[in-house]
Amino acid sequence: MRVYIKTFGCSANKVEEEIIRRKLISSGFYITNSINNADVIIVNTCTVRSETDLKIMKYLSLINKTNKKIIVTGCMASAQPALIAKNFPLCSIILPISKIDEAIKNNIKICLNKEKPLDPFPHIDGIKASILIARGCLGNCSYCIVRIAKGTLKSIHYDIIKNNLLEALDFGAKEIRISAQDTGVYGYDIGVNLAFLLNKLIEIPKDFIMRIGMFKPSSILPFLNQLLDSYSSEKIYKFIHIPVQSGSNKILEKMNRGYDIETFKKVLNAFRERFPNITFYTDIIVGFPGEEEYEFNETYKLIMDIKPDKTHISRYTPRPHTLAAAMPQIPEPIKKKRSKELSRITKEIQLEKNSKWIGKIIEALVIDKYGKNRILARTKEYKNIIISNNISLSDCNIPLGEKIEVIIDDITPFYLIGKITKR
């Protein structure tokens, strides 16, 4: 029987797709890349935002017309099974993913059992690989439905993570993405921490570099100095993703984020003092319930102060089963206006930050193709560089994973532009 898998969402979901794929293959199924050739379609869902829900519902509406067997799994199936069942009564809803092969064979309609999840495998894409280190988190944010879907923290043993990394490296991976809902709480439930894990992985005597996924500032505060020491390794990108979400302590408290602006700045400044060129990403939620003009201005001023290399701005949308959904809501036009204001200033900041790289000669790792005839490379600070020599990977025989020397001669708010000076 032929199975097609469609995955929505983050890199952690891609890892879950790999588990599904291997489980089905071991049970005698054939995985196809063509939906037209499939007998069964598995939809591995996300539910972090309402826009994602709409995309998934639209996709289910489309494939529902094919008369193929459809199995829905993942976060949306976990957090909102009734929504799926109401709109698509012919679809099967199956959790956990370890039951999918059984559900196909026995034509099971609904399975929402709580079982220990299967050990993960690396998701490998060219020279990039995603390694899952934990499921769930320890937070209880008032707006977040993912906690409902993923549950509380379940760290993956570091020996399993090490074996996943070794497998990825054997397949030629060079860039390793360390993934979790909050990487900073890794190990809290098994008596270790993120710095311990990274030190174990750094010891592997092979050529690779890790991008550490996002973490809350409060999560890493207890072992901040240890983590800074770990980041000194050449095997870790000088890159951090710390979502602040709001510049107002009042709003952070309503969000139940578990930290204040002072803690956030303490962690950010510690990284910047140790690694002056570190690349810093953050996230902002605009229009959270209770965000008046004063609170929004606090966020605006914070962004002007901390100057992120990239800021992801999202307008707050109520999520089912969350406390914030029951709070008095900010009108949509106000949210739209505020997000536009922030988007404008963040692009200006990103352009300013990138302009400091013009004229510099730096080493970069060739990551992928970019468009039809250009190359994407990354610096050790996780800065993206588009190579502008008008050459392609095939034209100059540059293999993925090779290190090159580049001079930066132009920029955009989103990436650097450079020419190869040495290979």
Rosetta blueprint (number, residue, H / E / L):
1 M L
2 R E
3 V E
4 Y E
5 I E
6 K E
7 T E
8 F L
9 G L
10 C L
11 S H
12 A H
13 N H
14 K H
15 V H
16 E H
17 E H
18 E H
19 I H
20 I H
21 R H
22 R H
23 K H
24 L H
25 I H
26 S H
27 S L
28 G L
29 F L
30 Y E
31 I E
32 T L
33 N L
34 S L
35 I H
36 N H
37 N H
38 A L
39 D L
40 V E
41 I E
42 I E
43 V E
44 N E
45 T E
46 C L
47 T L
48 V L
49 R L
50 S H
51 E H
52 T H
53 D H
54 L H
55 K H
56 I H
57 M H
58 K H
59 Y H
60 L H
61 S H
62 L H
63 I H
64 N H
65 K H
66 T H
67 N L
68 K L
69 K E
70 I E
71 I E
72 V E
73 T E
74 G E
75 C H
76 M H
77 A H
78 S H
79 A H
80 Q L
81 P H
82 A H
83 L H
84 I H
85 A H
86 K H
87 N H
88 F L
89 P L
90 L L
91 C L
92 S E
93 I E
94 I E
95 L E
96 P L
97 I H
98 S H
99 K H
100 I H
101 D H
102 E H
103 A H
104 I H
105 K H
106 N H
107 N L
108 I L
109 K L
110 I E
111 C E
112 L E
113 N L
114 K L
115 E L
116 K L
117 P L
118 L L
119 D L
120 P L
121 F L
122 P L
123 H E
124 I E
125 D E
126 G L
127 I L
128 K E
129 A E
130 S E
131 I E
132 L E
133 I L
134 A E
135 R E
136 G L
137 C E
138 L L
139 G L
140 N L
141 C L
142 S L
143 Y L
144 C L
145 I L
146 V H
147 R H
148 I H
149 A H
150 K H
151 G L
152 T E
153 L L
154 K E
155 S E
156 I L
157 H L
158 Y H
159 D H
160 I H
161 I H
162 K H
163 N H
164 N H
165 L H
166 L H
167 E H
168 A H
169 L H
170 D H
171 F L
172 G L
173 A L
174 K L
175 E E
176 I E
177 R E
178 I E
179 S E
180 A L
181 Q L
182 D L
183 T H
184 G H
185 V H
186 Y L
187 G L
188 Y L
189 D L
190 I L
191 G L
192 V L
193 N L
194 L H
195 A H
196 F H
197 L H
198 L H
199 N H
200 K H
201 L H
202 I H
203 E L
204 I L
205 P L
206 K L
207 D L
208 F L
209 I E
210 M E
211 R E
212 I E
213 G L
214 M L
215 F L
216 K L
217 P H
218 S H
219 S H
220 I H
221 L H
222 P H
223 F H
224 L H
225 N H
226 Q H
227 L H
228 L H
229 D H
230 S H
231 Y H
232 S L
233 S L
234 E L
235 K L
236 I E
237 Y L
238 K L
239 F E
240 I E
241 H E
242 I L
243 P L
244 V L
245 Q E
246 S L
247 G L
248 S L
249 N H
250 K H
251 I H
252 L H
253 E H
254 K H
255 M H
256 N L
257 R L
258 G L
259 Y L
260 D L
261 I H
262 E H
263 T H
264 F H
265 K H
266 K H
267 V H
268 L H
269 N H
270 A H
271 F H
272 R H
273 E H
274 R H
275 F L
276 P L
277 N L
278 I L
279 T E
280 F E
281 Y E
282 T E
283 D E
284 I E
285 I E
286 V E
287 G L
288 F L
289 P L
290 G L
291 E L
292 E L
293 E H
294 Y H
295 E H
296 F H
297 N H
298 E H
299 T H
300 Y H
301 K H
302 L H
303 I H
304 M H
305 D H
306 I H
307 K L
308 P L
309 D L
310 K E
311 T E
312 H E
313 I E
314 S E
315 R E
316 Y L
317 T L
318 P L
319 R L
320 P L
321 H L
322 T L
323 L H
324 A H
325 A H
326 A H
327 M L
328 P L
329 Q L
330 I L
331 P L
332 E H
333 P H
334 I H
335 K H
336 K H
337 K H
338 R H
339 S H
340 K H
341 E H
342 L H
343 S H
344 R H
345 I H
346 T H
347 K H
348 E H
349 I H
350 Q H
351 L H
352 E H
353 K H
354 N H
355 S H
356 K L
357 W L
358 I L
359 G L
360 K L
361 I E
362 I E
363 E E
364 A E
365 L E
366 V E
367 I E
368 D E
369 K E
370 Y E
371 G L
372 K L
373 N L
374 R E
375 I E
376 L E
377 A E
378 R E
379 T L
380 K L
381 E L
382 Y L
383 K L
384 N E
385 I E
386 I E
387 I E
388 S L
389 N L
390 N L
391 I L
392 S L
393 L H
394 S H
395 D H
396 C H
397 N L
398 I L
399 P L
400 L L
401 G L
402 E L
403 K E
404 I E
405 E E
406 V E
407 I E
408 I E
409 D E
410 D E
411 I E
412 T L
413 P L
414 F L
415 Y L
416 L E
417 I E
418 G E
419 K E
420 I E
421 T E
422 K E
423 R L
